[in-house]
Amino acid sequence: MTTALIDSVNGSFKEIIEKASNPSAKEQMEALNKTLVANGFLMKGKPFPTFLKPYFLSNEAKSLFAKATKHVMSAAEKCAGIYFEKPELRKYFEVDDIEEPYVDIQPNYPRRLIQARLDAFYYPESSELKFLEFNCDSPSGMGWHDRLVGFIAEQPAYKALEDKFDIKMEILLDRFHDMLLKKLRESGCTEEKPTMAIVCDRESTIRNDVNCIIDYFNEKFDHKTIFADPRDGVIKDGEFFMNGEKVHLVYRDAIQEFTAAPKETNDTLEAFKQGLVCFSNPFCSRVGGLKCVLWFLTDERAQHRFTDEEKQAIIDHVPWTRFMHDEETTFQGEKVNLFPFVKENRAKFVLKPNAGFGGFGVTIGCEVGDDEWASVLEDCKENSWVVQEYVPLPKDDYPQFTPELEWKTKNVNVNFFSFDGEFGGGFVRVADSSIINVHQGGGLIPMCFVDKEK
């Protein structure tokens, strides 16, 4: 029933696109690109990569996403705790000497992993969901996504589909804002109209995403939100200011933007240390985003940490992952010596830098030859890598104009946001490459949940 509904939506949308005139589908895409450019949505000087078609999902899929996100993030929170509880395992989290004093500070509210993005593969035909990695330090894209929802919803093709089906593309920033305000209150702030600062390097590649968040918060909510660079912080008379505004909450970008030049960001770091301002994410969230967390989730030696529901979620949704070091482990119930086993079974595995991001360095065994695989394995002996069981790439069809309309099969991954441990919505990334990342040429599209046919 659910698969038939989604097939029907996809079929109807394809028909709408192919029959569109005045404006044609090509003209609608051109108009969308002009809107993107006019609003500063650029990637490497070109319109932000996207498509007219969102990713259609059932409401049953959303229920699955919510349940899986809750239990997997609860287990990941416990894995992040290993950094603080087991000094002998700290090395796997790759926290450097400059970051360590700030990572060691615990927030004055519950949880360490406050806002996270979980990158996953979803297979509608079987309702299987596999989480491949987490970004628990500074996940981006929410501002881009929510503006994109508005742009796509204005296209005639989407409006025509709304006439046939009950469909909805969900906004992320309302739930994100509610979560920030919740953490601020839990931290003890009683200011009636607190000022929030969205903080990243002023030259950051996500600056437009940040600006979208700021604009939305200021238009929607009855308190001020400002932009600031980590270097803009000033402590004065026991209070924290950025760009002349007293700030109660900082929502931050990557930890490296604060610690790379600590003399320049000293007041901002000191305000965090002294508890003069509420930070989200706290710097301790950094340890939740390492690939080694998936090792801890799936290693039998850590299973005592988890509830029965968490264990089942891990079994169902997290691929087998191990840190690449010379040891005996288990794979599908069999004892194996890790390095020779991974070398001999290249097509079954993916190698990833433990602290990698943006898909850089990821090596997919079935897509490289023996020599390249052996070369990466040699690097695994010197540097920090994980090996993960290969999960096939989900695919979907999207309209492209080259220059005329063609339907192209693309690889897709779904990206869920977790706000304080609960599912907060998400978006989808689409690419020709097996490495699906906007910074490597992929596109971003909204999820669109389908209730029923009208």
Secondary structure, DSSP 8 states (H G I E B T S, - for coil): -HHHHHHHHHHHHHHHHHH--SS-HHHHHHHHHHHHHHTT-EETTEE----S--EEEEHHHHHHHHHHHHHHHHHHHHHHHHHHH-GGGGGGG---TTTHHHHT---SSS-S--EEEEEEEEETTTTEEEEEEEE-S----HHHHHHHHHHHHTSHHHHHHHTTEEEE---SHHHHHHHHHHHHHHTT---SS--EEEE--TT-TTHHHHHHHHHHHHHHSSS-EEEE-GGGEEEETTEEEETTEE-SEEEE--THHHHSSTTTTHHHHHHHHHTSSEEES-GGGGGGGSTHHHHHHH-GGGGGGS-HHHHHHHHHH---EEE-SS-EEEETTEEEEHHHHHHHTGGGEEEEETT--TTTT-EEGGGS-HHHHHHHHHHHTTS-EEEEE-----EEEEEEESSSEEEEEEEEEEEEEEETTEEEEEEEEEESSSS--GGGT-EEEEEEEEEEE-
